[in-house]
Amino acid sequence: MLWLHHWLEAHLQGLVYLITGHAGVTLWVFFAIFLPGTLVHELSHWIVARLLGVRTGRIEIWPRRQKGAVWLGSVQIGRADPVRSSLIGLAPLITGSLAAAAIGARLQLDTLGSLLIARDWSLIWQRLSTSAGLPDFWLWIYLLFSVANRMLPSPADRQAWRPVLVFLGLVALVLLFSGWTPTDLESVGTMLRETIDFLLYALTLIVAVNILAALLVAVLEIIISLVKRQRVVY
């Protein structure tokens, strides 16, 4: 998923550059495509920080190139302990997963996972045809694409994760060697299965949309490269 995300970002910019021939226009088109996802990403940080009592500053939604990377937005967050910093950094991933699941339900795609497992191809095609017939289908697919490709935590978002993961690992080891077990293993197992099923459904939907987008971008890039006799080197 991470590789596909990076490939899409690079080749989408390459495609726009092939069409326009202007780096500045490419940056602004890229920004416009991912504007809904950028808003969700930065607002997720801001809302969770406020809920956790961490000081917040200005939200900036504006494209810029910095150190060879493209930045579409940022939010000022005050210093906090590793646990709260980790939750703030994780917020876009959680919000993006919830948004993907909600959009899937809106498009009546929430049963596709079980149908794929059952390999009921006729019913899968029927369900996809029904969903594609919805008047706002492509709008929701675009929103899913935009949000999904801005939901991954940035390196700055992941800075506080290491000490928290180490701490949780140590706690798990202490509990394991002390012989502690949950009082209701069945409930814990059910909760874990439901959480994993939800994440798999959301991520499968995201990967499917990204694969279709990648195929479209690749085909358009090849065609335009042949027509203009130019190519982008990555």
ABEGO torsion letter per residue (X at the ends): XAAAAAAAAAAAAAAAAAAAGBAAAAAAAAAAAAAAAAAAAAAAAAAAAAAAGBBBBBBBBBBBBBGGBBBABBBBBBBBBAAAAAAAAAAAAAAAAAAAAAAAAAAGAAAAAAAAAAGBAAAAAAAAAAAAABAAAAAAAAAAAAAAAAABBBAAAAAAAAAAAAAAAAAAAAAAAAGBBBABAAAAAAAAAAAAAAAAAAAAAAAAAAAAAAAAAAAAAAAAAAAAGBBBBX
